[in-house]
Every structure is written in C-alpha cells, then in structure tokens.
C-alpha cells in the first residue's frame, strides 16, 4: 500500500528549507518566524505538530 502525504503552504516551506539537512525544532521555528508574522509560541506549536506528522508518516529520522 502506498501512502501519500500532501503539504499545505507552510509545511512545504519548512520541507523546502530543511530537507536533506540535520535540523532542530528551533530551526523549524525559525523558518516560520522568518516567513510569517506569528508569535514564537504559535510557531513552536506548529513546528512541533509538523515534526510529529513527519514522524508518524516515516518521513523523519530522529537520532
């Protein structure tokens, strides 16, 4: 069975900026802060959710 993951604009922005790189949650938060007018607390929650979604779908390898 094949799984398809669709990204919204924000998720695609994070993917494009971070794919192929080692990154931390702080890096994800910074991408959001650099590109959107959003409070850090909101960016952090969004970043945590994005990383969790990547993990759930086998697209994120944590060391």
C-alpha positions in Angstrom: 0.0 0.0 0.0 1.3 3.5 -0.9 1.0 6.4 1.4 0.7 9.9 0.0 1.5 13.0 2.1 0.2 16.4 1.0 1.8 19.5 2.4 0.0 22.8 2.8 1.9 26.0 2.0 3.6 26.3 5.5 4.6 22.6 5.6 6.0 22.9 2.1 8.0 25.9 3.1 9.5 24.1 6.0 10.2 21.0 3.9 11.9 23.0 1.2 14.1 24.9 3.7 15.1 21.9 5.8 15.1 18.8 3.6 18.4 17.0 3.4 19.7 18.9 6.4 20.2 18.0 10.0 17.9 20.4 11.9 16.5 21.0 15.3 13.0 22.1 16.4 14.5 25.5 16.9 15.4 25.6 13.2 11.8 24.8 12.2 10.5 27.5 14.5 13.0 30.0 12.9 11.8 29.2 9.4 8.2 30.0 10.5 9.3 33.2 12.3 11.4 34.3 9.3 8.5 33.9 6.9 5.3 34.6 8.8 4.2 37.3 11.2 3.4 35.0 14.1 4.2 34.8 17.8 7.0 32.4 18.7 4.7 30.3 20.8 2.4 29.8 17.8 5.4 28.9 15.6 6.6 26.5 18.2 3.3 24.6 18.3 3.1 24.5 14.5 6.7 23.3 14.3 6.1 20.5 16.9 3.0 19.4 15.0 4.8 19.4 11.7 7.7 17.2 13.1 5.2 14.9 14.8 3.4 14.5 11.4 6.7 13.7 9.7 7.5 11.1 12.3 4.0 9.5 12.1 4.5 9.1 8.3 8.0 7.8 8.4 9.5 10.9 6.9 11.6 11.9 9.8 14.6 10.1 11.3 15.5 11.2 14.8 18.8 10.3 16.3 
